[in-house]
């Protein structure tokens, strides 16, 4: 498998990453990890607003605790 080279290059031909590429790859990796965790464990724990919430595969949402303001 060959790696895709960046279309972005400096004047001396070196490839570089843009912030947009890094954010896009990080977001995609996060979504992939969330899907794998949900498939493995059956739930994920996330922060939503001022709450820590456990979300189950079947859509049930359980509030674990409140986040206190700083």
mmCIF file of the N, C-alpha and C atoms, coordinates in Angstrom:
data_MODEL
# 
_entry.id   MODEL 
# 
loop_
_atom_site.group_PDB 
_atom_site.id 
_atom_site.type_symbol 
_atom_site.label_atom_id 
_atom_site.label_alt_id 
_atom_site.label_comp_id 
_atom_site.label_asym_id 
_atom_site.label_entity_id 
_atom_site.label_seq_id 
_atom_site.pdbx_PDB_ins_code 
_atom_site.Cartn_x 
_atom_site.Cartn_y 
_atom_site.Cartn_z 
_atom_site.occupancy 
_atom_site.B_iso_or_equiv 
_atom_site.pdbx_formal_charge 
_atom_site.auth_seq_id 
_atom_site.auth_comp_id 
_atom_site.auth_asym_id 
_atom_site.auth_atom_id 
_atom_site.pdbx_PDB_model_num 
ATOM 1   N N  . UNK A 1 1  ? 0.857   -1.177 0.000  1.00 0.00 ? 1  UNK A N  1 
ATOM 2   C CA . UNK A 1 1  ? 0.000   0.000  0.000  1.00 0.00 ? 1  UNK A CA 1 
ATOM 3   C C  . UNK A 1 1  ? 0.897   1.231  0.000  1.00 0.00 ? 1  UNK A C  1 
ATOM 4   N N  . UNK A 1 2  ? 0.668   2.131  -0.918 1.00 0.00 ? 2  UNK A N  1 
ATOM 5   C CA . UNK A 1 2  ? 1.485   3.350  -0.972 1.00 0.00 ? 2  UNK A CA 1 
ATOM 6   C C  . UNK A 1 2  ? 0.762   4.499  -0.289 1.00 0.00 ? 2  UNK A C  1 
ATOM 7   N N  . UNK A 1 3  ? 1.549   5.357  0.331  1.00 0.00 ? 3  UNK A N  1 
ATOM 8   C CA . UNK A 1 3  ? 0.971   6.511  1.010  1.00 0.00 ? 3  UNK A CA 1 
ATOM 9   C C  . UNK A 1 3  ? 0.706   7.615  -0.009 1.00 0.00 ? 3  UNK A C  1 
ATOM 10  N N  . UNK A 1 4  ? -0.393  8.317  0.189  1.00 0.00 ? 4  UNK A N  1 
ATOM 11  C CA . UNK A 1 4  ? -0.736  9.435  -0.670 1.00 0.00 ? 4  UNK A CA 1 
ATOM 12  C C  . UNK A 1 4  ? 0.122   10.626 -0.275 1.00 0.00 ? 4  UNK A C  1 
ATOM 13  N N  . UNK A 1 5  ? 0.756   11.230 -1.258 1.00 0.00 ? 5  UNK A N  1 
ATOM 14  C CA . UNK A 1 5  ? 1.588   12.397 -0.969 1.00 0.00 ? 5  UNK A CA 1 
ATOM 15  C C  . UNK A 1 5  ? 0.721   13.646 -0.910 1.00 0.00 ? 5  UNK A C  1 
ATOM 16  N N  . UNK A 1 6  ? 1.141   14.581 -0.078 1.00 0.00 ? 6  UNK A N  1 
ATOM 17  C CA . UNK A 1 6  ? 0.416   15.835 0.062  1.00 0.00 ? 6  UNK A CA 1 
ATOM 18  C C  . UNK A 1 6  ? 0.555   16.659 -1.215 1.00 0.00 ? 6  UNK A C  1 
ATOM 19  N N  . UNK A 1 7  ? -0.526  17.303 -1.588 1.00 0.00 ? 7  UNK A N  1 
ATOM 20  C CA . UNK A 1 7  ? -0.492  18.184 -2.755 1.00 0.00 ? 7  UNK A CA 1 
ATOM 21  C C  . UNK A 1 7  ? 0.155   19.514 -2.403 1.00 0.00 ? 7  UNK A C  1 
ATOM 22  N N  . UNK A 1 8  ? 0.360   19.748 -1.122 1.00 0.00 ? 8  UNK A N  1 
ATOM 23  C CA . UNK A 1 8  ? 0.944   21.000 -0.661 1.00 0.00 ? 8  UNK A CA 1 
ATOM 24  C C  . UNK A 1 8  ? 2.438   20.838 -0.493 1.00 0.00 ? 8  UNK A C  1 
ATOM 25  N N  . UNK A 1 9  ? 3.207   21.669 -1.211 1.00 0.00 ? 9  UNK A N  1 
ATOM 26  C CA . UNK A 1 9  ? 4.658   21.577 -1.140 1.00 0.00 ? 9  UNK A CA 1 
ATOM 27  C C  . UNK A 1 9  ? 5.271   22.959 -1.019 1.00 0.00 ? 9  UNK A C  1 
ATOM 28  N N  . UNK A 1 10 ? 6.422   22.989 -0.342 1.00 0.00 ? 10 UNK A N  1 
ATOM 29  C CA . UNK A 1 10 ? 7.172   24.238 -0.234 1.00 0.00 ? 10 UNK A CA 1 
ATOM 30  C C  . UNK A 1 10 ? 7.908   24.470 -1.545 1.00 0.00 ? 10 UNK A C  1 
ATOM 31  N N  . UNK A 1 11 ? 8.548   25.618 -1.674 1.00 0.00 ? 11 UNK A N  1 
ATOM 32  C CA . UNK A 1 11 ? 9.265   25.939 -2.915 1.00 0.00 ? 11 UNK A CA 1 
ATOM 33  C C  . UNK A 1 11 ? 10.408  24.977 -3.198 1.00 0.00 ? 11 UNK A C  1 
ATOM 34  N N  . UNK A 1 12 ? 10.951  24.335 -2.147 1.00 0.00 ? 12 UNK A N  1 
ATOM 35  C CA . UNK A 1 12 ? 12.033  23.368 -2.368 1.00 0.00 ? 12 UNK A CA 1 
ATOM 36  C C  . UNK A 1 12 ? 11.518  21.932 -2.523 1.00 0.00 ? 12 UNK A C  1 
ATOM 37  N N  . UNK A 1 13 ? 10.209  21.761 -2.658 1.00 0.00 ? 13 UNK A N  1 
ATOM 38  C CA . UNK A 1 13 ? 9.631   20.458 -2.953 1.00 0.00 ? 13 UNK A CA 1 
ATOM 39  C C  . UNK A 1 13 ? 9.246   19.615 -1.755 1.00 0.00 ? 13 UNK A C  1 
ATOM 40  N N  . UNK A 1 14 ? 9.374   20.129 -0.541 1.00 0.00 ? 14 UNK A N  1 
ATOM 41  C CA . UNK A 1 14 ? 9.006   19.385 0.658  1.00 0.00 ? 14 UNK A CA 1 
ATOM 42  C C  . UNK A 1 14 ? 7.497   19.469 0.881  1.00 0.00 ? 14 UNK A C  1 
ATOM 43  N N  . UNK A 1 15 ? 6.890   18.331 1.216  1.00 0.00 ? 15 UNK A N  1 
ATOM 44  C CA . UNK A 1 15 ? 5.448   18.310 1.507  1.00 0.00 ? 15 UNK A CA 1 
ATOM 45  C C  . UNK A 1 15 ? 5.195   18.859 2.900  1.00 0.00 ? 15 UNK A C  1 
ATOM 46  N N  . UNK A 1 16 ? 4.013   19.441 3.115  1.00 0.00 ? 16 UNK A N  1 
ATOM 47  C CA . UNK A 1 16 ? 3.638   19.940 4.434  1.00 0.00 ? 16 UNK A CA 1 
ATOM 48  C C  . UNK A 1 16 ? 2.148   19.747 4.666  1.00 0.00 ? 16 UNK A C  1 
ATOM 49  N N  . UNK A 1 17 ? 1.760   19.772 5.916  1.00 0.00 ? 17 UNK A N  1 
ATOM 50  C CA . UNK A 1 17 ? 0.358   19.623 6.284  1.00 0.00 ? 17 UNK A CA 1 
ATOM 51  C C  . UNK A 1 17 ? -0.247  20.990 6.562  1.00 0.00 ? 17 UNK A C  1 
ATOM 52  N N  . UNK A 1 18 ? -1.495  21.146 6.170  1.00 0.00 ? 18 UNK A N  1 
ATOM 53  C CA . UNK A 1 18 ? -2.215  22.359 6.518  1.00 0.00 ? 18 UNK A CA 1 
ATOM 54  C C  . UNK A 1 18 ? -3.078  22.069 7.746  1.00 0.00 ? 18 UNK A C  1 
ATOM 55  N N  . UNK A 1 19 ? -3.494  23.103 8.419  1.00 0.00 ? 19 UNK A N  1 
ATOM 56  C CA . UNK A 1 19 ? -4.359  22.936 9.589  1.00 0.00 ? 19 UNK A CA 1 
ATOM 57  C C  . UNK A 1 19 ? -5.646  22.232 9.185  1.00 0.00 ? 19 UNK A C  1 
ATOM 58  N N  . UNK A 1 20 ? -6.159  22.540 8.026  1.00 0.00 ? 20 UNK A N  1 
ATOM 59  C CA . UNK A 1 20 ? -7.400  21.937 7.540  1.00 0.00 ? 20 UNK A CA 1 
ATOM 60  C C  . UNK A 1 20 ? -7.253  20.420 7.383  1.00 0.00 ? 20 UNK A C  1 
ATOM 61  N N  . UNK A 1 21 ? -6.117  19.969 6.869  1.00 0.00 ? 21 UNK A N  1 
ATOM 62  C CA . UNK A 1 21 ? -5.877  18.537 6.701  1.00 0.00 ? 21 UNK A CA 1 
ATOM 63  C C  . UNK A 1 21 ? -5.778  17.852 8.059  1.00 0.00 ? 21 UNK A C  1 
ATOM 64  N N  . UNK A 1 22 ? -5.040  18.465 8.985  1.00 0.00 ? 22 UNK A N  1 
ATOM 65  C CA . UNK A 1 22 ? -4.870  17.877 10.318 1.00 0.00 ? 22 UNK A CA 1 
ATOM 66  C C  . UNK A 1 22 ? -6.210  17.775 11.038 1.00 0.00 ? 22 UNK A C  1 
ATOM 67  N N  . UNK A 1 23 ? -7.013  18.832 10.995 1.00 0.00 ? 23 UNK A N  1 
ATOM 68  C CA . UNK A 1 23 ? -8.328  18.824 11.652 1.00 0.00 ? 23 UNK A CA 1 
ATOM 69  C C  . UNK A 1 23 ? -9.230  17.771 11.022 1.00 0.00 ? 23 UNK A C  1 
ATOM 70  N N  . UNK A 1 24 ? -9.214  17.674 9.711  1.00 0.00 ? 24 UNK A N  1 
ATOM 71  C CA . UNK A 1 24 ? -10.042 16.699 9.014  1.00 0.00 ? 24 UNK A CA 1 
ATOM 72  C C  . UNK A 1 24 ? -9.664  15.271 9.401  1.00 0.00 ? 24 UNK A C  1 
ATOM 73  N N  . UNK A 1 25 ? -8.386  14.965 9.425  1.00 0.00 ? 25 UNK A N  1 
ATOM 74  C CA . UNK A 1 25 ? -7.922  13.614 9.778  1.00 0.00 ? 25 UNK A CA 1 
ATOM 75  C C  . UNK A 1 25 ? -8.215  13.306 11.242 1.00 0.00 ? 25 UNK A C  1 
ATOM 76  N N  . UNK A 1 26 ? -8.044  14.282 12.124 1.00 0.00 ? 26 UNK A N  1 
ATOM 77  C CA . UNK A 1 26 ? -8.315  14.074 13.551 1.00 0.00 ? 26 UNK A CA 1 
ATOM 78  C C  . UNK A 1 26 ? -9.799  13.814 13.783 1.00 0.00 ? 26 UNK A C  1 
ATOM 79  N N  . UNK A 1 27 ? -10.654 14.563 13.107 1.00 0.00 ? 27 UNK A N  1 
ATOM 80  C CA . UNK A 1 27 ? -12.104 14.372 13.242 1.00 0.00 ? 27 UNK A CA 1 
ATOM 81  C C  . UNK A 1 27 ? -12.511 12.989 12.735 1.00 0.00 ? 27 UNK A C  1 
ATOM 82  N N  . UNK A 1 28 ? -11.958 12.583 11.599 1.00 0.00 ? 28 UNK A N  1 
ATOM 83  C CA . UNK A 1 28 ? -12.279 11.265 11.042 1.00 0.00 ? 28 UNK A CA 1 
ATOM 84  C C  . UNK A 1 28 ? -11.795 10.150 11.972 1.00 0.00 ? 28 UNK A C  1 
ATOM 85  N N  . UNK A 1 29 ? -10.616 10.311 12.558 1.00 0.00 ? 29 UNK A N  1 
ATOM 86  C CA . UNK A 1 29 ? -10.091 9.311  13.490 1.00 0.00 ? 29 UNK A CA 1 
ATOM 87  C C  . UNK A 1 29 ? -10.962 9.229  14.742 1.00 0.00 ? 29 UNK A C  1 
ATOM 88  N N  . UNK A 1 30 ? -11.441 10.358 15.222 1.00 0.00 ? 30 UNK A N  1 
ATOM 89  C CA . UNK A 1 30 ? -12.323 10.384 16.391 1.00 0.00 ? 30 UNK A CA 1 
ATOM 90  C C  . UNK A 1 30 ? -13.635 9.667  16.126 1.00 0.00 ? 30 UNK A C  1 
ATOM 91  N N  . UNK A 1 31 ? -14.211 9.892  14.967 1.00 0.00 ? 31 UNK A N  1 
ATOM 92  C CA . UNK A 1 31 ? -15.463 9.225  14.605 1.00 0.00 ? 31 UNK A CA 1 
ATOM 93  C C  . UNK A 1 31 ? -15.260 7.719  14.475 1.00 0.00 ? 31 UNK A C  1 
ATOM 94  N N  . UNK A 1 32 ? -14.143 7.324  13.884 1.00 0.00 ? 32 UNK A N  1 
ATOM 95  C CA . UNK A 1 32 ? -13.829 5.906  13.737 1.00 0.00 ? 32 UNK A CA 1 
ATOM 96  C C  . UNK A 1 32 ? -13.654 5.250  15.107 1.00 0.00 ? 32 UNK A C  1 
ATOM 97  N N  . UNK A 1 33 ? -12.937 5.919  16.007 1.00 0.00 ? 33 UNK A N  1 
ATOM 98  C CA . UNK A 1 33 ? -12.726 5.390  17.357 1.00 0.00 ? 33 UNK A CA 1 
ATOM 99  C C  . UNK A 1 33 ? -14.051 5.276  18.116 1.00 0.00 ? 33 UNK A C  1 
ATOM 100 N N  . UNK A 1 34 ? -14.941 6.246  17.924 1.00 0.00 ? 34 UNK A N  1 
ATOM 101 C CA . UNK A 1 34 ? -16.252 6.209  18.572 1.00 0.00 ? 34 UNK A CA 1 
ATOM 102 C C  . UNK A 1 34 ? -17.063 5.007  18.093 1.00 0.00 ? 34 UNK A C  1 
ATOM 103 N N  . UNK A 1 35 ? -17.052 4.771  16.798 1.00 0.00 ? 35 UNK A N  1 
ATOM 104 C CA . UNK A 1 35 ? -17.787 3.628  16.240 1.00 0.00 ? 35 UNK A CA 1 
ATOM 105 C C  . UNK A 1 35 ? -17.226 2.307  16.758 1.00 0.00 ? 35 UNK A C  1 
ATOM 106 N N  . UNK A 1 36 ? -15.896 2.202  16.822 1.00 0.00 ? 36 UNK A N  1 
ATOM 107 C CA . UNK A 1 36 ? -15.273 0.968  17.309 1.00 0.00 ? 36 UNK A CA 1 
ATOM 108 C C  . UNK A 1 36 ? -15.566 0.752  18.786 1.00 0.00 ? 36 UNK A C  1 
ATOM 109 N N  . UNK A 1 37 ? -15.518 1.810  19.574 1.00 0.00 ? 37 UNK A N  1 
ATOM 110 C CA . UNK A 1 37 ? -15.815 1.694  21.003 1.00 0.00 ? 37 UNK A CA 1 
ATOM 111 C C  . UNK A 1 37 ? -17.259 1.289  21.224 1.00 0.00 ? 37 UNK A C  1 
ATOM 112 N N  . UNK A 1 38 ? -18.173 1.857  20.470 1.00 0.00 ? 38 UNK A N  1 
ATOM 113 C CA . UNK A 1 38 ? -19.589 1.521  20.595 1.00 0.00 ? 38 UNK A CA 1 
ATOM 114 C C  . UNK A 1 38 ? -19.810 0.052  20.224 1.00 0.00 ? 38 UNK A C  1 
ATOM 115 N N  . UNK A 1 39 ? -19.142 -0.409 19.172 1.00 0.00 ? 39 UNK A N  1 
ATOM 116 C CA . UNK A 1 39 ? -19.292 -1.806 18.755 1.00 0.00 ? 39 UNK A CA 1 
ATOM 117 C C  . UNK A 1 39 ? -18.680 -2.758 19.777 1.00 0.00 ? 39 UNK A C  1 
ATOM 118 N N  . UNK A 1 40 ? -17.587 -2.371 20.399 1.00 0.00 ? 40 UNK A N  1 
ATOM 119 C CA . UNK A 1 40 ? -16.891 -3.234 21.352 1.00 0.00 ? 40 UNK A CA 1 
ATOM 120 C C  . UNK A 1 40 ? -17.578 -3.256 22.713 1.00 0.00 ? 40 UNK A C  1 
ATOM 121 N N  . UNK A 1 41 ? -17.853 -2.068 23.248 1.00 0.00 ? 41 UNK A N  1 
ATOM 122 C CA . UNK A 1 41 ? -18.375 -1.965 24.612 1.00 0.00 ? 41 UNK A CA 1 
ATOM 123 C C  . UNK A 1 41 ? -19.901 -1.850 24.686 1.00 0.00 ? 41 UNK A C  1 
ATOM 124 N N  . UNK A 1 42 ? -20.521 -1.352 23.627 1.00 0.00 ? 42 UNK A N  1 
ATOM 125 C CA . UNK A 1 42 ? -21.966 -1.162 23.644 1.00 0.00 ? 42 UNK A CA 1 
ATOM 126 C C  . UNK A 1 42 ? -22.386 0.202  24.144 1.00 0.00 ? 42 UNK A C  1 
ATOM 127 N N  . UNK A 1 43 ? -21.405 1.016  24.547 1.00 0.00 ? 43 UNK A N  1 
ATOM 128 C CA . UNK A 1 43 ? -21.697 2.379  24.988 1.00 0.00 ? 43 UNK A CA 1 
ATOM 129 C C  . UNK A 1 43 ? -20.443 3.237  24.859 1.00 0.00 ? 43 UNK A C  1 
ATOM 130 N N  . UNK A 1 44 ? -20.632 4.564  24.899 1.00 0.00 ? 44 UNK A N  1 
ATOM 131 C CA . UNK A 1 44 ? -19.529 5.514  24.952 1.00 0.00 ? 44 UNK A CA 1 
ATOM 132 C C  . UNK A 1 44 ? -19.853 6.545  26.027 1.00 0.00 ? 44 UNK A C  1 
ATOM 133 N N  . UNK A 1 45 ? -18.825 7.168  26.571 1.00 0.00 ? 45 UNK A N  1 
ATOM 134 C CA . UNK A 1 45 ? -19.004 8.224  27.559 1.00 0.00 ? 45 UNK A CA 1 
ATOM 135 C C  . UNK A 1 45 ? -18.516 9.523  26.937 1.00 0.00 ? 45 UNK A C  1 
ATOM 136 N N  . UNK A 1 46 ? -19.382 10.552 26.954 1.00 0.00 ? 46 UNK A N  1 
ATOM 137 C CA . UNK A 1 46 ? -19.051 11.837 26.337 1.00 0.00 ? 46 UNK A CA 1 
ATOM 138 C C  . UNK A 1 46 ? -19.472 12.985 27.248 1.00 0.00 ? 46 UNK A C  1 
ATOM 139 N N  . UNK A 1 47 ? -18.881 14.146 26.986 1.00 0.00 ? 47 UNK A N  1 
ATOM 140 C CA . UNK A 1 47 ? -19.299 15.374 27.664 1.00 0.00 ? 47 UNK A CA 1 
ATOM 141 C C  . UNK A 1 47 ? -20.262 16.098 26.730 1.00 0.00 ? 47 UNK A C  1 
ATOM 142 N N  . UNK A 1 48 ? -21.439 16.414 27.241 1.00 0.00 ? 48 UNK A N  1 
ATOM 143 C CA . UNK A 1 48 ? -22.444 17.165 26.473 1.00 0.00 ? 48 UNK A CA 1 
ATOM 144 C C  . UNK A 1 48 ? -22.893 18.340 27.320 1.00 0.00 ? 48 UNK A C  1 
ATOM 145 N N  . UNK A 1 49 ? -22.575 19.525 26.873 1.00 0.00 ? 49 UNK A N  1 
ATOM 146 C CA . UNK A 1 49 ? -22.957 20.704 27.638 1.00 0.00 ? 49 UNK A CA 1 
ATOM 147 C C  . UNK A 1 49 ? -22.278 20.669 28.990 1.00 0.00 ? 49 UNK A C  1 
ATOM 148 N N  . UNK A 1 50 ? -23.062 20.649 30.047 1.00 0.00 ? 50 UNK A N  1 
ATOM 149 C CA . UNK A 1 50 ? -22.490 20.613 31.399 1.00 0.00 ? 50 UNK A CA 1 
ATOM 150 C C  . UNK A 1 50 ? -22.705 19.254 32.067 1.00 0.00 ? 50 UNK A C  1 
ATOM 151 N N  . UNK A 1 51 ? -22.818 18.178 31.265 1.00 0.00 ? 51 UNK A N  1 
ATOM 152 C CA . UNK A 1 51 ? -23.049 16.838 31.801 1.00 0.00 ? 51 UNK A CA 1 
ATOM 153 C C  . UNK A 1 51 ? -22.062 15.822 31.209 1.00 0.00 ? 51 UNK A C  1 
ATOM 154 N N  . UNK A 1 52 ? -21.729 14.813 32.000 1.00 0.00 ? 52 UNK A N  1 
ATOM 155 C CA . UNK A 1 52 ? -21.021 13.640 31.509 1.00 0.00 ? 52 UNK A CA 1 
ATOM 156 C C  . UNK A 1 52 ? -22.094 12.586 31.270 1.00 0.00 ? 52 UNK A C  1 
ATOM 157 N N  . UNK A 1 53 ? -22.163 12.065 30.042 1.00 0.00 ? 53 UNK A N  1 
ATOM 158 C CA . UNK A 1 53 ? -23.270 11.206 29.633 1.00 0.00 ? 53 UNK A CA 1 
ATOM 159 C C  . UNK A 1 53 ? -22.742 9.880  29.089 1.00 0.00 ? 53 UNK A C  1 
ATOM 160 N N  . UNK A 1 54 ? -23.436 8.795  29.442 1.00 0.00 ? 54 UNK A N  1 
ATOM 161 C CA . UNK A 1 54 ? -23.147 7.482  28.865 1.00 0.00 ? 54 UNK A CA 1 
ATOM 162 C C  . UNK A 1 54 ? -24.229 7.229  27.817 1.00 0.00 ? 54 UNK A C  1 
ATOM 163 N N  . UNK A 1 55 ? -23.798 7.008  26.562 1.00 0.00 ? 55 UNK A N  1 
ATOM 164 C CA . UNK A 1 55 ? -24.733 6.749  25.471 1.00 0.00 ? 55 UNK A CA 1 
ATOM 165 C C  . UNK A 1 55 ? -24.617 5.285  25.062 1.00 0.00 ? 55 UNK A C  1 
ATOM 166 N N  . UNK A 1 56 ? -25.763 4.600  25.011 1.00 0.00 ? 56 UNK A N  1 
ATOM 167 C CA . UNK A 1 56 ? -25.812 3.192  24.644 1.00 0.00 ? 56 UNK A CA 1 
ATOM 168 C C  . UNK A 1 56 ? -26.183 3.032  23.173 1.00 0.00 ? 56 UNK A C  1 
ATOM 169 N N  . UNK A 1 57 ? -25.884 1.853  22.624 1.00 0.00 ? 57 UNK A N  1 
ATOM 170 C CA . UNK A 1 57 ? -26.175 1.554  21.216 1.00 0.00 ? 57 UNK A CA 1 
ATOM 171 C C  . UNK A 1 57 ? -27.648 1.720  20.878 1.00 0.00 ? 57 UNK A C  1 
ATOM 172 N N  . UNK A 1 58 ? -28.529 1.381  21.816 1.00 0.00 ? 58 UNK A N  1 
ATOM 173 C CA . UNK A 1 58 ? -29.963 1.432  21.544 1.00 0.00 ? 58 UNK A CA 1 
ATOM 174 C C  . UNK A 1 58 ? -30.554 2.837  21.705 1.00 0.00 ? 58 UNK A C  1 
ATOM 175 N N  . UNK A 1 59 ? -29.692 3.840  21.965 1.00 0.00 ? 59 UNK A N  1 
ATOM 176 C CA . UNK A 1 59 ? -30.146 5.219  22.044 1.00 0.00 ? 59 UNK A CA 1 
ATOM 177 C C  . UNK A 1 59 ? -30.406 5.733  23.447 1.00 0.00 ? 59 UNK A C  1 
ATOM 178 N N  . UNK A 1 60 ? -30.337 4.863  24.440 1.00 0.00 ? 60 UNK A N  1 
ATOM 179 C CA . UNK A 1 60 ? -30.544 5.311  25.821 1.00 0.00 ? 60 UNK A CA 1 
ATOM 180 C C  . UNK A 1 60 ? -29.399 6.221  26.230 1.00 0.00 ? 60 UNK A C  1 
ATOM 181 N N  . UNK A 1 61 ? -29.741 7.288  26.931 1.00 0.00 ? 61 UNK A N  1 
ATOM 182 C CA . UNK A 1 61 ? -28.779 8.303  27.377 1.00 0.00 ? 61 UNK A CA 1 
ATOM 183 C C  . UNK A 1 61 ? -28.854 8.379  28.898 1.00 0.00 ? 61 UNK A C  1 
ATOM 184 N N  . UNK A 1 62 ? -27.736 8.101  29.581 1.00 0.00 ? 62 UNK A N  1 
ATOM 185 C CA . UNK A 1 62 ? -27.702 8.092  31.041 1.00 0.00 ? 62 UNK A CA 1 
ATOM 186 C C  . UNK A 1 62 ? -26.731 9.177  31.525 1.00 0.00 ? 62 UNK A C  1 
ATOM 187 N N  . UNK A 1 63 ? -27.231 10.128 32.316 1.00 0.00 ? 63 UNK A N  1 
ATOM 188 C CA . UNK A 1 63 ? -26.376 11.177 32.863 1.00 0.00 ? 63 UNK A CA 1 
ATOM 189 C C  . UNK A 1 63 ? -25.586 10.596 34.027 1.00 0.00 ? 63 UNK A C  1 
ATOM 190 N N  . UNK A 1 64 ? -24.246 10.671 33.925 1.00 0.00 ? 64 UNK A N  1 
ATOM 191 C CA . UNK A 1 64 ? -23.375 10.141 34.968 1.00 0.00 ? 64 UNK A CA 1 
ATOM 192 C C  . UNK A 1 64 ? -23.129 11.198 36.039 1.00 0.00 ? 64 UNK A C  1 
ATOM 193 N N  . UNK A 1 65 ? -22.811 12.411 35.615 1.00 0.00 ? 65 UNK A N  1 
ATOM 194 C CA . UNK A 1 65 ? -22.578 13.497 36.574 1.00 0.00 ? 65 UNK A CA 1 
ATOM 195 C C  . UNK A 1 65 ? -22.673 14.850 35.877 1.00 0.00 ? 65 UNK A C  1 
ATOM 196 N N  . UNK A 1 66 ? -22.705 15.886 36.679 1.00 0.00 ? 66 UNK A N  1 
ATOM 197 C CA . UNK A 1 66 ? -22.724 17.263 36.187 1.00 0.00 ? 66 UNK A CA 1 
ATOM 198 C C  . UNK A 1 66 ? -21.298 17.816 36.197 1.00 0.00 ? 66 UNK A C  1 
ATOM 199 N N  . UNK A 1 67 ? -20.991 18.658 35.245 1.00 0.00 ? 67 UNK A N  1 
ATOM 200 C CA . UNK A 1 67 ? -19.702 19.344 35.210 1.00 0.00 ? 67 UNK A CA 1 
ATOM 201 C C  . UNK A 1 67 ? -19.878 20.676 35.924 1.00 0.00 ? 67 UNK A C  1 
ATOM 202 N N  . UNK A 1 68 ? -19.043 20.901 36.922 1.00 0.00 ? 68 UNK A N  1 
ATOM 203 C CA . UNK A 1 68 ? -19.128 22.151 37.671 1.00 0.00 ? 68 UNK A CA 1 
ATOM 204 C C  . UNK A 1 68 ? -18.408 23.265 36.910 1.00 0.00 ? 68 UNK A C  1 
ATOM 205 N N  . UNK A 1 69 ? -18.998 24.464 36.856 1.00 0.00 ? 69 UNK A N  1 
ATOM 206 C CA . UNK A 1 69 ? -18.334 25.579 36.177 1.00 0.00 ? 69 UNK A CA 1 
ATOM 207 C C  . UNK A 1 69 ? -17.057 25.985 36.916 1.00 0.00 ? 69 UNK A C  1 
ATOM 208 N N  . UNK A 1 70 ? -16.091 26.439 36.157 1.00 0.00 ? 70 UNK A N  1 
ATOM 209 C CA . UNK A 1 70 ? -14.801 26.812 36.759 1.00 0.00 ? 70 UNK A CA 1 
ATOM 210 C C  . UNK A 1 70 ? -14.869 28.129 37.492 1.00 0.00 ? 70 UNK A C  1 
# 
